[in-house]
Amino acid sequence: MVSEQESKQRLHLVFGGELKSLDTVDFKNLEGLDIVGIFPDYASALTAWRAKAQQTVDNAAMRYFIVHMHRLLEPDGH
């Protein structure tokens, strides 16, 4: 049997884009955001984030982020 804890999804969104300034998290072009995908766990999201970050290492203004969607969907932690 799968326990309730094991069956809970922990969705993570990986996305990125070019920032207006290195001092903010304001994107230059919202229509140009790169939505990498939604992943079932942090480990797979981190792998995708690392790959994208490595591909864009030459552009200092390009940033990728991991959003813990499960925290937004269930803010009380249940």
All heavy atoms as a GROMACS GRO file, in nm:
protein
  623
    1MET      N    1   0.083  -0.119   0.000
    1MET     CA    2   0.000   0.000   0.000
    1MET      C    3   0.087   0.125   0.000
    1MET      O    4   0.193   0.129   0.059
    1MET     CB    5  -0.088   0.003   0.125
    1MET     CG    6  -0.220  -0.071   0.109
    1MET     SD    7  -0.317  -0.067   0.260
    1MET     CE    8  -0.393   0.090   0.247
    2VAL      N    9   0.037   0.229  -0.064
    2VAL     CA   10   0.105   0.358  -0.066
    2VAL      C   11   0.050   0.443   0.047
    2VAL      O   12  -0.071   0.459   0.060
    2VAL     CB   13   0.084   0.428  -0.201
    2VAL    CG1   14   0.147   0.566  -0.201
    2VAL    CG2   15   0.139   0.344  -0.315
    3SER      N   16   0.138   0.495   0.130
    3SER     CA   17   0.091   0.578   0.241
    3SER      C   18   0.043   0.712   0.188
    3SER      O   19   0.076   0.754   0.077
    3SER     CB   20   0.204   0.600   0.342
    3SER     OG   21   0.300   0.689   0.288
    4GLU      N   22  -0.036   0.783   0.269
    4GLU     CA   23  -0.087   0.913   0.230
    4GLU      C   24   0.027   1.010   0.204
    4GLU      O   25   0.023   1.089   0.110
    4GLU     CB   26  -0.180   0.968   0.339
    4GLU     CG   27  -0.242   1.101   0.300
    4GLU     CD   28  -0.336   1.155   0.406
    4GLU    OE1   29  -0.391   1.075   0.485
    4GLU    OE2   30  -0.355   1.277   0.409
    5GLN      N   31   0.132   1.005   0.284
    5GLN     CA   32   0.247   1.094   0.267
    5GLN      C   33   0.315   1.069   0.132
    5GLN      O   34   0.354   1.162   0.065
    5GLN     CB   35   0.346   1.075   0.382
    5GLN     CG   36   0.462   1.170   0.379
    5GLN     CD   37   0.422   1.315   0.403
    5GLN    OE1   38   0.314   1.345   0.452
    5GLN    NE2   39   0.510   1.405   0.366
    6GLU      N   40   0.331   0.942   0.094
    6GLU     CA   41   0.396   0.909  -0.033
    6GLU      C   42   0.312   0.949  -0.152
    6GLU      O   43   0.365   0.983  -0.257
    6GLU     CB   44   0.425   0.759  -0.040
    6GLU     CG   45   0.535   0.715   0.054
    6GLU     CD   46   0.550   0.564   0.052
    6GLU    OE1   47   0.449   0.494   0.041
    6GLU    OE2   48   0.664   0.520   0.064
    7SER      N   49   0.180   0.948  -0.139
    7SER     CA   50   0.092   0.977  -0.251
    7SER      C   51   0.070   1.126  -0.274
    7SER      O   52   0.021   1.165  -0.377
    7SER     CB   53  -0.043   0.907  -0.232
    7SER     OG   54  -0.110   0.963  -0.121
    8LYS      N   55   0.107   1.210  -0.179
    8LYS     CA   56   0.090   1.354  -0.196
    8LYS      C   57   0.187   1.407  -0.301
    8LYS      O   58   0.305   1.379  -0.297
    8LYS     CB   59   0.114   1.429  -0.064
    8LYS     CG   60  -0.002   1.425   0.029
    8LYS     CD   61   0.020   1.529   0.136
    8LYS     CE   62  -0.110   1.551   0.208
    8LYS     NZ   63  -0.168   1.677   0.177
    9GLN      N   64   0.133   1.482  -0.394
    9GLN     CA   65   0.217   1.544  -0.496
    9GLN      C   66   0.280   1.670  -0.439
    9GLN      O   67   0.218   1.744  -0.366
    9GLN     CB   68   0.135   1.579  -0.618
    9GLN     CG   69   0.086   1.460  -0.695
    9GLN     CD   70   0.005   1.502  -0.817
    9GLN    OE1   71  -0.051   1.611  -0.822
    9GLN    NE2   72   0.000   1.415  -0.913
   10ARG      N   73   0.402   1.695  -0.476
   10ARG     CA   74   0.474   1.815  -0.437
   10ARG      C   75   0.517   1.886  -0.566
   10ARG      O   76   0.632   1.879  -0.608
   10ARG     CB   77   0.597   1.780  -0.353
   10ARG     CG   78   0.565   1.707  -0.227
   10ARG     CD   79   0.500   1.801  -0.127
   10ARG     NE   80   0.484   1.733   0.001
   10ARG     CZ   81   0.385   1.757   0.083
   10ARG    NH1   82   0.292   1.845   0.050
   10ARG    NH2   83   0.376   1.694   0.197
   11LEU      N   84   0.420   1.949  -0.631
   11LEU     CA   85   0.445   2.009  -0.762
   11LEU      C   86   0.537   2.130  -0.754
   11LEU      O   87   0.526   2.212  -0.663
   11LEU     CB   88   0.312   2.050  -0.826
   11LEU     CG   89   0.213   1.937  -0.853
   11LEU    CD1   90   0.083   1.994  -0.909
   11LEU    CD2   91   0.271   1.834  -0.946
   12HIS      N   92   0.626   2.140  -0.852
   12HIS     CA   93   0.722   2.251  -0.861
   12HIS      C   94   0.724   2.302  -1.004
   12HIS      O   95   0.732   2.223  -1.098
   12HIS     CB   96   0.862   2.204  -0.823
   12HIS     CG   97   0.872   2.165  -0.680
   12HIS    ND1   98   0.827   2.043  -0.634
   12HIS    CD2   99   0.921   2.230  -0.574
   12HIS    CE1  100   0.850   2.036  -0.504
   12HIS    NE2  101   0.907   2.148  -0.465
   13LEU      N  102   0.716   2.434  -1.020
   13LEU     CA  103   0.723   2.500  -1.150
   13LEU      C  104   0.863   2.556  -1.169
   13LEU      O  105   0.917   2.621  -1.079
   13LEU     CB  106   0.622   2.614  -1.155
   13LEU     CG  107   0.635   2.715  -1.269
   13LEU    CD1  108   0.604   2.650  -1.402
   13LEU    CD2  109   0.544   2.834  -1.244
   14VAL      N  110   0.921   2.532  -1.286
   14VAL     CA  111   1.050   2.591  -1.321
   14VAL      C  112   1.026   2.686  -1.438
   14VAL      O  113   0.968   2.646  -1.540
   14VAL     CB  114   1.153   2.483  -1.361
   14VAL    CG1  115   1.285   2.548  -1.402
   14VAL    CG2  116   1.174   2.385  -1.247
   15PHE      N  117   1.068   2.812  -1.420
   15PHE     CA  118   1.052   2.910  -1.526
   15PHE      C  119   1.164   3.014  -1.515
   15PHE      O  120   1.233   3.022  -1.414
   15PHE     CB  121   0.916   2.979  -1.519
   15PHE     CG  122   0.906   3.084  -1.413
   15PHE    CD1  123   0.919   3.218  -1.446
   15PHE    CD2  124   0.888   3.050  -1.280
   15PHE    CE1  125   0.912   3.316  -1.348
   15PHE    CE2  126   0.882   3.146  -1.182
   15PHE     CZ  127   0.893   3.280  -1.215
   16GLY      N  128   1.179   3.093  -1.620
   16GLY     CA  129   1.281   3.195  -1.617
   16GLY      C  130   1.264   3.296  -1.727
   16GLY      O  131   1.176   3.284  -1.813
   17GLY      N  132   1.349   3.395  -1.723
   17GLY     CA  133   1.348   3.499  -1.823
   17GLY      C  134   1.456   3.601  -1.794
   17GLY      O  135   1.526   3.593  -1.693
   18GLU      N  136   1.466   3.698  -1.882
   18GLU     CA  137   1.566   3.802  -1.867
   18GLU      C  138   1.513   3.912  -1.776
   18GLU      O  139   1.402   3.962  -1.794
   18GLU     CB  140   1.604   3.859  -2.003
   18GLU     CG  141   1.729   3.942  -1.999
   18GLU     CD  142   1.785   3.972  -2.137
   18GLU    OE1  143   1.724   3.932  -2.237
   18GLU    OE2  144   1.891   4.034  -2.142
   19LEU      N  145   1.593   3.949  -1.677
   19LEU     CA  146   1.555   4.051  -1.581
   19LEU      C  147   1.584   4.191  -1.634
   19LEU      O  148   1.678   4.211  -1.711
   19LEU     CB  149   1.628   4.030  -1.449
   19LEU     CG  150   1.607   3.896  -1.379
   19LEU    CD1  151   1.693   3.889  -1.253
   19LEU    CD2  152   1.461   3.874  -1.347
   20LYS      N  153   1.504   4.289  -1.589
   20LYS     CA  154   1.530   4.429  -1.623
   20LYS      C  155   1.659   4.478  -1.559
   20LYS      O  156   1.733   4.556  -1.616
   20LYS     CB  157   1.415   4.518  -1.575
   20LYS     CG  158   1.286   4.499  -1.649
   20LYS     CD  159   1.180   4.592  -1.590
   20LYS     CE  160   1.047   4.573  -1.658
   20LYS     NZ  161   0.943   4.659  -1.600
   21SER      N  162   1.684   4.431  -1.438
   21SER     CA  163   1.800   4.473  -1.361
   21SER      C  164   1.843   4.356  -1.273
   21SER      O  165   1.759   4.276  -1.230
   21SER     CB  166   1.763   4.592  -1.274
   21SER     OG  167   1.858   4.613  -1.172
   22LEU      N  168   1.970   4.348  -1.244
   22LEU     CA  169   2.019   4.242  -1.158
   22LEU      C  170   1.978   4.262  -1.012
   22LEU      O  171   1.991   4.171  -0.930
   22LEU     CB  172   2.171   4.232  -1.167
   22LEU     CG  173   2.226   4.195  -1.305
   22LEU    CD1  174   2.379   4.190  -1.300
   22LEU    CD2  175   2.169   4.065  -1.354
   23ASP      N  176   1.926   4.380  -0.980
   23ASP     CA  177   1.885   4.412  -0.843
   23ASP      C  178   1.740   4.380  -0.814
   23ASP      O  179   1.695   4.395  -0.699
   23ASP     CB  180   1.908   4.562  -0.815
   23ASP     CG  181   2.054   4.599  -0.830
   23ASP    OD1  182   2.141   4.515  -0.800
   23ASP    OD2  183   2.081   4.713  -0.871
   24THR      N  184   1.662   4.340  -0.916
   24THR     CA  185   1.519   4.314  -0.897
   24THR      C  186   1.482   4.179  -0.957
   24THR      O  187   1.562   4.116  -1.025
   24THR     CB  188   1.433   4.423  -0.965
   24THR    OG1  189   1.448   4.412  -1.107
   24THR    CG2  190   1.470   4.561  -0.917
   25VAL      N  191   1.359   4.141  -0.936
   25VAL     CA  192   1.304   4.023  -1.002
   25VAL      C  193   1.189   4.069  -1.093
   25VAL      O  194   1.081   4.013  -1.094
   25VAL     CB  195   1.255   3.919  -0.899
   25VAL    CG1  196   1.212   3.790  -0.970
   25VAL    CG2  197   1.364   3.886  -0.799
   26ASP      N  198   1.216   4.174  -1.169
   26ASP     CA  199   1.122   4.223  -1.270
   26ASP      C  200   1.174   4.179  -1.405
   26ASP      O  201   1.289   4.206  -1.441
   26ASP     CB  202   1.113   4.376  -1.266
   26ASP     CG  203   1.048   4.427  -1.140
   26ASP    OD1  204   0.955   4.360  -1.089
   26ASP    OD2  205   1.089   4.534  -1.091
   27PHE      N  206   1.087   4.113  -1.481
   27PHE     CA  207   1.128   4.059  -1.610
   27PHE      C  208   1.113   4.164  -1.720
   27PHE      O  209   1.019   4.243  -1.721
   27PHE     CB  210   1.045   3.935  -1.645
   27PHE     CG  211   1.071   3.821  -1.551
   27PHE    CD1  212   0.985   3.796  -1.445
   27PHE    CD2  213   1.181   3.739  -1.568
   27PHE    CE1  214   1.009   3.691  -1.358
   27PHE    CE2  215   1.206   3.634  -1.481
   27PHE     CZ  216   1.120   3.610  -1.377
   28LYS      N  217   1.206   4.161  -1.817
   28LYS     CA  218   1.202   4.252  -1.932
   28LYS      C  219   1.078   4.228  -2.018
   28LYS      O  220   1.015   4.321  -2.065
   28LYS     CB  221   1.325   4.232  -2.021
   28LYS     CG  222   1.445   4.310  -1.980
   28LYS     CD  223   1.553   4.296  -2.086
   28LYS     CE  224   1.675   4.376  -2.048
   28LYS     NZ  225   1.781   4.363  -2.149
   29ASN      N  226   1.046   4.102  -2.040
   29ASN     CA  227   0.941   4.066  -2.134
   29ASN      C  228   0.859   3.950  -2.080
   29ASN      O  229   0.901   3.834  -2.090
   29ASN     CB  230   1.005   4.029  -2.269
   29ASN     CG  231   0.905   3.984  -2.371
   29ASN    OD1  232   0.784   3.995  -2.354
   29ASN    ND2  233   0.955   3.932  -2.482
   30LEU      N  234   0.743   3.980  -2.024
   30LEU     CA  235   0.661   3.873  -1.966
   30LEU      C  236   0.614   3.771  -2.070
   30LEU      O  237   0.601   3.653  -2.041
   30LEU     CB  238   0.540   3.933  -1.894
   30LEU     CG  239   0.572   4.012  -1.766
   30LEU    CD1  240   0.445   4.070  -1.707
   30LEU    CD2  241   0.645   3.925  -1.665
   31GLU      N  242   0.591   3.819  -2.192
   31GLU     CA  243   0.549   3.727  -2.298
   31GLU      C  244   0.661   3.631  -2.337
   31GLU      O  245   0.636   3.525  -2.392
   31GLU     CB  246   0.501   3.804  -2.421
   31GLU     CG  247   0.370   3.876  -2.402
   31GLU     CD  248   0.385   4.010  -2.330
   31GLU    OE1  249   0.496   4.069  -2.336
   31GLU    OE2  250   0.288   4.055  -2.267
   32GLY      N  251   0.785   3.669  -2.308
   32GLY     CA  252   0.899   3.587  -2.344
   32GLY      C  253   0.949   3.495  -2.233
   32GLY      O  254   1.055   3.435  -2.247
   33LEU      N  255   0.872   3.484  -2.125
   33LEU     CA  256   0.915   3.394  -2.016
   33LEU      C  257   0.927   3.251  -2.068
   33LEU      O  258   0.845   3.205  -2.147
   33LEU     CB  259   0.816   3.397  -1.900
   33LEU     CG  260   0.815   3.523  -1.815
   33LEU    CD1  261   0.708   3.514  -1.708
   33LEU    CD2  262   0.951   3.549  -1.753
   34ASP      N  263   1.026   3.182  -2.022
   34ASP     CA  264   1.050   3.044  -2.058
   34ASP      C  265   0.991   2.956  -1.948
   34ASP      O  266   1.045   2.946  -1.839
   34ASP     CB  267   1.200   3.020  -2.071
   34ASP     CG  268   1.236   2.878  -2.111
   34ASP    OD1  269   1.145   2.801  -2.148
   34ASP    OD2  270   1.356   2.844  -2.105
   35ILE      N  271   0.878   2.894  -1.979
   35ILE     CA  272   0.814   2.802  -1.885
   35ILE      C  273   0.874   2.664  -1.914
   35ILE      O  274   0.840   2.599  -2.011
   35ILE     CB  275   0.660   2.798  -1.902
   35ILE    CG1  276   0.601   2.940  -1.899
   35ILE    CG2  277   0.597   2.705  -1.799
   35ILE    CD1  278   0.623   3.015  -1.770
   36VAL      N  279   0.965   2.623  -1.828
   36VAL     CA  280   1.035   2.496  -1.848
   36VAL      C  281   0.940   2.379  -1.825
   36VAL      O  282   0.938   2.284  -1.902
   36VAL     CB  283   1.158   2.487  -1.757
   36VAL    CG1  284   1.231   2.354  -1.776
   36VAL    CG2  285   1.253   2.604  -1.782
   37GLY      N  286   0.861   2.387  -1.718
   37GLY     CA  287   0.765   2.280  -1.691
   37GLY      C  288   0.726   2.270  -1.546
   37GLY      O  289   0.777   2.343  -1.460
   38ILE      N  290   0.635   2.179  -1.521
   38ILE     CA  291   0.589   2.148  -1.385
   38ILE      C  292   0.639   2.007  -1.354
   38ILE      O  293   0.621   1.914  -1.433
   38ILE     CB  294   0.436   2.156  -1.375
   38ILE    CG1  295   0.391   2.299  -1.404
   38ILE    CG2  296   0.389   2.110  -1.236
   38ILE    CD1  297   0.240   2.316  -1.412
   39PHE      N  298   0.701   1.994  -1.238
   39PHE     CA  299   0.767   1.869  -1.201
   39PHE      C  300   0.706   1.812  -1.073
   39PHE      O  301   0.660   1.886  -0.987
   39PHE     CB  302   0.917   1.894  -1.185
   39PHE     CG  303   0.979   1.943  -1.313
   39PHE    CD1  304   0.980   2.078  -1.344
   39PHE    CD2  305   1.030   1.853  -1.404
   39PHE    CE1  306   1.034   2.124  -1.463
   39PHE    CE2  307   1.084   1.898  -1.524
   39PHE     CZ  308   1.086   2.034  -1.554
   40PRO      N  309   0.707   1.679  -1.059
   40PRO     CA  310   0.638   1.614  -0.947
   40PRO      C  311   0.711   1.620  -0.814
   40PRO      O  312   0.654   1.586  -0.711
   40PRO     CB  313   0.625   1.469  -0.994
   40PRO     CG  314   0.742   1.449  -1.084
   40PRO     CD  315   0.761   1.581  -1.153
   41ASP      N  316   0.838   1.664  -0.816
   41ASP     CA  317   0.914   1.670  -0.692
   41ASP      C  318   1.028   1.771  -0.708
   41ASP      O  319   1.060   1.813  -0.819
   41ASP     CB  320   0.970   1.533  -0.653
   41ASP     CG  321   1.048   1.470  -0.765
   41ASP    OD1  322   1.144   1.532  -0.814
   41ASP    OD2  323   1.013   1.358  -0.806
   42TYR      N  324   1.086   1.810  -0.596
   42TYR     CA  325   1.192   1.911  -0.598
   42TYR      C  326   1.316   1.863  -0.672
   42TYR      O  327   1.380   1.940  -0.745
   42TYR     CB  328   1.228   1.952  -0.455
   42TYR     CG  329   1.332   2.060  -0.452
   42TYR    CD1  330   1.299   2.192  -0.479
   42TYR    CD2  331   1.465   2.030  -0.424
   42TYR    CE1  332   1.396   2.292  -0.478
   42TYR    CE2  333   1.562   2.129  -0.424
   42TYR     CZ  334   1.528   2.259  -0.451
   42TYR     OH  335   1.623   2.357  -0.452
   43ALA      N  336   1.351   1.737  -0.657
   43ALA     CA  337   1.473   1.685  -0.720
   43ALA      C  338   1.466   1.697  -0.871
   43ALA      O  339   1.564   1.741  -0.935
   43ALA     CB  340   1.496   1.540  -0.678
   44SER      N  341   1.355   1.661  -0.931
   44SER     CA  342   1.345   1.672  -1.077
   44SER      C  343   1.336   1.817  -1.121
   44SER      O  344   1.390   1.854  -1.226
   44SER     CB  345   1.228   1.590  -1.131
   44SER     OG  346   1.106   1.629  -1.072
   45ALA      N  347   1.274   1.903  -1.041
   45ALA     CA  348   1.270   2.046  -1.072
   45ALA      C  349   1.411   2.105  -1.065
   45ALA      O  350   1.449   2.185  -1.151
   45ALA     CB  351   1.177   2.119  -0.975
   46LEU      N  352   1.488   2.066  -0.967
   46LEU     CA  353   1.624   2.116  -0.952
   46LEU      C  354   1.711   2.073  -1.070
   46LEU      O  355   1.792   2.152  -1.121
   46LEU     CB  356   1.684   2.066  -0.820
   46LEU     CG  357   1.823   2.116  -0.786
   46LEU    CD1  358   1.825   2.269  -0.776
   46LEU    CD2  359   1.870   2.054  -0.656
   47THR      N  360   1.694   1.952  -1.117
   47THR     CA  361   1.768   1.904  -1.234
   47THR      C  362   1.736   1.990  -1.356
   47THR      O  363   1.826   2.031  -1.430
   47THR     CB  364   1.736   1.756  -1.261
   47THR    OG1  365   1.776   1.678  -1.149
   47THR    CG2  366   1.804   1.706  -1.386
   48ALA      N  367   1.608   2.019  -1.377
   48ALA     CA  368   1.566   2.103  -1.490
   48ALA      C  369   1.618   2.245  -1.474
   48ALA      O  370   1.666   2.306  -1.570
   48ALA     CB  371   1.414   2.103  -1.502
   49TRP      N  372   1.612   2.299  -1.352
   49TRP     CA  373   1.661   2.434  -1.324
   49TRP      C  374   1.811   2.443  -1.355
   49TRP      O  375   1.857   2.538  -1.419
   49TRP     CB  376   1.633   2.470  -1.179
   49TRP     CG  377   1.693   2.600  -1.139
   49TRP    CD1  378   1.639   2.724  -1.155
   49TRP    CD2  379   1.822   2.620  -1.079
   49TRP    NE1  380   1.726   2.820  -1.108
   49TRP    CE2  381   1.839   2.758  -1.061
   49TRP    CE3  382   1.923   2.534  -1.039
   49TRP    CZ2  383   1.955   2.811  -1.004
   49TRP    CZ3  384   2.038   2.587  -0.984
   49TRP    CH2  385   2.052   2.725  -0.966
   50ARG      N  386   1.886   2.346  -1.309
   50ARG     CA  387   2.032   2.346  -1.332
   50ARG      C  388   2.064   2.343  -1.481
   50ARG      O  389   2.156   2.412  -1.528
   50ARG     CB  390   2.097   2.227  -1.264
   50ARG     CG  391   2.118   2.247  -1.118
   50ARG     CD  392   2.200   2.134  -1.058
   50ARG     NE  393   2.222   2.159  -0.918
   50ARG     CZ  394   2.213   2.068  -0.823
   50ARG    NH1  395   2.183   1.943  -0.854
   50ARG    NH2  396   2.234   2.099  -0.698
   51ALA      N  397   1.992   2.262  -1.556
   51ALA     CA  398   2.016   2.252  -1.700
   51ALA      C  399   1.991   2.386  -1.768
   51ALA      O  400   2.072   2.431  -1.850
   51ALA     CB  401   1.928   2.143  -1.760
   52LYS      N  402   1.881   2.451  -1.735
   52LYS     CA  403   1.849   2.581  -1.796
   52LYS      C  404   1.947   2.688  -1.751
   52LYS      O  405   1.990   2.772  -1.831
   52LYS     CB  406   1.705   2.622  -1.763
   52LYS     CG  407   1.603   2.552  -1.846
   52LYS     CD  408   1.625   2.588  -1.992
   52LYS     CE  409   1.511   2.544  -2.078
   52LYS     NZ  410   1.521   2.595  -2.215
   53ALA      N  411   1.981   2.689  -1.624
   53ALA     CA  412   2.076   2.788  -1.574
   53ALA      C  413   2.211   2.772  -1.644
   53ALA      O  414   2.276   2.871  -1.680
   53ALA     CB  415   2.091   2.775  -1.423
   54GLN      N  416   2.253   2.650  -1.667
   54GLN     CA  417   2.380   2.624  -1.734
   54GLN      C  418   2.375   2.670  -1.879
   54GLN      O  419   2.472   2.726  -1.930
   54GLN     CB  420   2.415   2.476  -1.727
   54GLN     CG  421   2.549   2.441  -1.788
   54GLN     CD  422   2.666   2.509  -1.717
   54GLN    OE1  423   2.666   2.521  -1.596
   54GLN    NE2  424   2.764   2.552  -1.792
   55GLN      N  425   2.262   2.651  -1.946
   55GLN     CA  426   2.248   2.692  -2.086
   55GLN      C  427   2.257   2.844  -2.103
   55GLN      O  428   2.295   2.892  -2.208
   55GLN     CB  429   2.114   2.645  -2.143
   55GLN     CG  430   2.104   2.498  -2.165
   55GLN     CD  431   1.964   2.457  -2.206
   55GLN    OE1  432   1.875   2.539  -2.226
   55GLN    NE2  433   1.943   2.328  -2.220
   56THR      N  434   2.220   2.918  -2.000
   56THR     CA  435   2.214   3.064  -2.009
   56THR      C  436   2.321   3.133  -1.925
   56THR      O  437   2.310   3.252  -1.895
   56THR     CB  438   2.074   3.113  -1.967
   56THR    OG1  439   2.049   3.074  -1.831
   56THR    CG2  440   1.965   3.057  -2.057
   57VAL      N  441   2.425   3.062  -1.889
   57VAL     CA  442   2.528   3.113  -1.800
   57VAL      C  443   2.597   3.238  -1.856
   57VAL      O  444   2.644   3.323  -1.780
   57VAL     CB  445   2.630   3.003  -1.764
   57VAL    CG1  446   2.719   2.969  -1.882
   57VAL    CG2  447   2.711   3.041  -1.643
   58ASP      N  448   2.600   3.255  -1.986
   58ASP     CA  449   2.666   3.371  -2.047
   58ASP      C  450   2.583   3.499  -2.041
   58ASP      O  451   2.634   3.606  -2.072
   58ASP     CB  452   2.702   3.341  -2.193
   58ASP     CG  453   2.811   3.235  -2.206
   58ASP    OD1  454   2.892   3.223  -2.112
   58ASP    OD2  455   2.815   3.166  -2.308
   59ASN      N  456   2.456   3.488  -2.003
   59ASN     CA  457   2.370   3.606  -1.993
   59ASN      C  458   2.339   3.631  -1.845
   59ASN      O  459   2.254   3.566  -1.787
   59ASN     CB  460   2.240   3.584  -2.071
   59ASN     CG  461   2.148   3.704  -2.069
   59ASN    OD1  462   2.169   3.799  -1.994
   59ASN    ND2  463   2.045   3.700  -2.151
   60ALA      N  464   2.408   3.728  -1.787
   60ALA     CA  465   2.394   3.754  -1.642
   60ALA      C  466   2.253   3.796  -1.603
   60ALA      O  467   2.212   3.776  -1.489
   60ALA     CB  468   2.493   3.862  -1.600
   61ALA      N  469   2.177   3.852  -1.697
   61ALA     CA  470   2.042   3.898  -1.665
   61ALA      C  471   1.938   3.786  -1.675
   61ALA      O  472   1.823   3.805  -1.635
   61ALA     CB  473   2.003   4.013  -1.757
   62MET      N  474   1.976   3.671  -1.726
   62MET     CA  475   1.882   3.560  -1.741
   62MET      C  476   1.878   3.482  -1.610
   62MET      O  477   1.981   3.440  -1.557
   62MET     CB  478   1.927   3.469  -1.854
   62MET     CG  479   1.825   3.370  -1.894
   62MET     SD  480   1.685   3.455  -1.968
   62MET     CE  481   1.638   3.342  -2.091
   63ARG      N  482   1.758   3.464  -1.556
   63ARG     CA  483   1.742   3.392  -1.429
   63ARG      C  484   1.630   3.289  -1.440
   63ARG      O  485   1.527   3.314  -1.502
   63ARG     CB  486   1.706   3.488  -1.316
   63ARG     CG  487   1.814   3.584  -1.277
   63ARG     CD  488   1.924   3.510  -1.199
   63ARG     NE  489   2.009   3.601  -1.124
   63ARG     CZ  490   2.112   3.667  -1.175
   63ARG    NH1  491   2.141   3.656  -1.301
   63ARG    NH2  492   2.185   3.746  -1.099
   64TYR      N  493   1.652   3.177  -1.377
   64TYR     CA  494   1.550   3.072  -1.366
   64TYR      C  495   1.516   3.052  -1.220
   64TYR      O  496   1.600   3.070  -1.132
   64TYR     CB  497   1.600   2.941  -1.431
   64TYR     CG  498   1.586   2.948  -1.581
   64TYR    CD1  499   1.685   3.004  -1.659
   64TYR    CD2  500   1.470   2.903  -1.643
   64TYR    CE1  501   1.671   3.014  -1.796
   64TYR    CE2  502   1.455   2.912  -1.780
   64TYR     CZ  503   1.556   2.968  -1.856
   64TYR     OH  504   1.540   2.978  -1.991
   65PHE      N  505   1.392   3.014  -1.195
   65PHE     CA  506   1.340   3.000  -1.060
   65PHE      C  507   1.264   2.869  -1.045
   65PHE      O  508   1.208   2.817  -1.142
   65PHE     CB  509   1.244   3.116  -1.027
   65PHE     CG  510   1.309   3.250  -1.036
   65PHE    CD1  511   1.310   3.321  -1.155
   65PHE    CD2  512   1.370   3.306  -0.925
   65PHE    CE1  513   1.371   3.444  -1.164
   65PHE    CE2  514   1.432   3.430  -0.933
   65PHE     CZ  515   1.432   3.500  -1.053
   66ILE      N  516   1.260   2.821  -0.922
   66ILE     CA  517   1.175   2.707  -0.886
   66ILE      C  518   1.068   2.759  -0.792
   66ILE      O  519   1.098   2.818  -0.688
   66ILE     CB  520   1.256   2.596  -0.815
   66ILE    CG1  521   1.365   2.541  -0.906
   66ILE    CG2  522   1.161   2.482  -0.769
   66ILE    CD1  523   1.456   2.440  -0.839
   67VAL      N  524   0.942   2.738  -0.830
   67VAL     CA  525   0.829   2.778  -0.747
   67VAL      C  526   0.768   2.653  -0.686
   67VAL      O  527   0.734   2.558  -0.757
   67VAL     CB  528   0.722   2.853  -0.831
   67VAL    CG1  529   0.601   2.888  -0.745
   67VAL    CG2  530   0.782   2.977  -0.894
   68HIS      N  531   0.754   2.653  -0.555
   68HIS     CA  532   0.694   2.540  -0.484
   68HIS      C  533   0.542   2.553  -0.493
   68HIS      O  534   0.477   2.610  -0.406
   68HIS     CB  535   0.740   2.540  -0.338
   68HIS     CG  536   0.888   2.527  -0.322
   68HIS    ND1  537   0.949   2.407  -0.296
   68HIS    CD2  538   0.988   2.619  -0.331
   68HIS    CE1  539   1.080   2.425  -0.289
   68HIS    NE2  540   1.106   2.553  -0.309
   69MET      N  541   0.487   2.500  -0.600
   69MET     CA  542   0.343   2.513  -0.625
   69MET      C  543   0.260   2.448  -0.515
   69MET      O  544   0.152   2.496  -0.482
   69MET     CB  545   0.306   2.455  -0.761
   69MET     CG  546   0.362   2.536  -0.877
   69MET     SD  547   0.324   2.465  -1.036
   69MET     CE  548   0.145   2.476  -1.037
   70HIS      N  549   0.309   2.339  -0.459
   70HIS     CA  550   0.234   2.269  -0.355
   70HIS      C  551   0.210   2.360  -0.235
   70HIS      O  552   0.108   2.349  -0.169
   70HIS     CB  553   0.302   2.139  -0.314
   70HIS     CG  554   0.441   2.157  -0.258
   70HIS    ND1  555   0.466   2.170  -0.125
   70HIS    CD2  556   0.561   2.166  -0.320
   70HIS    CE1  557   0.595   2.185  -0.105
   70HIS    NE2  558   0.655   2.183  -0.223
   71ARG      N  559   0.302   2.453  -0.209
   71ARG     CA  560   0.284   2.546  -0.098
   71ARG      C  561   0.175   2.648  -0.129
   71ARG      O  562   0.107   2.696  -0.039
   71ARG     CB  563   0.413   2.617  -0.067
   71ARG     CG  564   0.519   2.526  -0.010
   71ARG     CD  565   0.646   2.601   0.022
   71ARG     NE  566   0.751   2.511   0.064
   71ARG     CZ  567   0.878   2.542   0.072
   71ARG    NH1  568   0.918   2.664   0.039
   71ARG    NH2  569   0.967   2.455   0.111
   72LEU      N  570   0.161   2.683  -0.256
   72LEU     CA  571   0.055   2.777  -0.296
   72LEU      C  572  -0.081   2.709  -0.296
   72LEU      O  573  -0.182   2.770  -0.263
   72LEU     CB  574   0.086   2.833  -0.436
   72LEU     CG  575   0.215   2.911  -0.448
   72LEU    CD1  576   0.242   2.944  -0.595
   72LEU    CD2  577   0.212   3.036  -0.364
   73LEU      N  578  -0.082   2.582  -0.336
   73LEU     CA  579  -0.208   2.508  -0.344
   73LEU      C  580  -0.261   2.468  -0.206
   73LEU      O  581  -0.380   2.458  -0.186
   73LEU     CB  582  -0.190   2.384  -0.432
   73LEU     CG  583  -0.156   2.412  -0.577
   73LEU    CD1  584  -0.116   2.282  -0.647
   73LEU    CD2  585  -0.273   2.476  -0.648
   74GLU      N  586  -0.169   2.442  -0.114
   74GLU     CA  587  -0.207   2.401   0.021
   74GLU      C  588  -0.122   2.478   0.122
   74GLU      O  589  -0.031   2.421   0.183
   74GLU     CB  590  -0.185   2.251   0.038
   74GLU     CG  591  -0.274   2.166  -0.051
   74GLU     CD  592  -0.256   2.018  -0.023
   74GLU    OE1  593  -0.246   1.981   0.097
   74GLU    OE2  594  -0.252   1.941  -0.119
   75PRO      N  595  -0.150   2.606   0.140
   75PRO     CA  596  -0.064   2.689   0.227
   75PRO      C  597  -0.061   2.645   0.373
   75PRO      O  598   0.033   2.676   0.444
   75PRO     CB  599  -0.123   2.829   0.212
   75PRO     CG  600  -0.258   2.811   0.156
   75PRO     CD  601  -0.259   2.681   0.082
   76ASP      N  602  -0.160   2.571   0.418
   76ASP     CA  603  -0.162   2.527   0.558
   76ASP      C  604  -0.080   2.400   0.580
   76ASP      O  605  -0.067   2.352   0.692
   76ASP     CB  606  -0.305   2.509   0.609
   76ASP     CG  607  -0.381   2.401   0.533
   76ASP    OD1  608  -0.327   2.345   0.436
   76ASP    OD2  609  -0.496   2.375   0.570
   77GLY      N  610  -0.024   2.346   0.470
   77GLY     CA  611   0.064   2.229   0.481
   77GLY      C  612  -0.007   2.095   0.483
   77GLY      O  613   0.055   1.992   0.504
   78HIS      N  614  -0.134   2.092   0.460
   78HIS     CA  615  -0.207   1.963   0.459
   78HIS      C  616  -0.227   1.911   0.321
   78HIS      O  617  -0.234   1.968   0.226
   78HIS     CB  618  -0.341   1.980   0.530
   78HIS     CG  619  -0.325   2.006   0.676
   78HIS    ND1  620  -0.321   2.133   0.727
   78HIS    CD2  621  -0.309   1.924   0.780
   78HIS    CE1  622  -0.306   2.128   0.857
   78HIS    NE2  623  -0.296   2.002   0.893
   0.00000   0.00000   0.00000
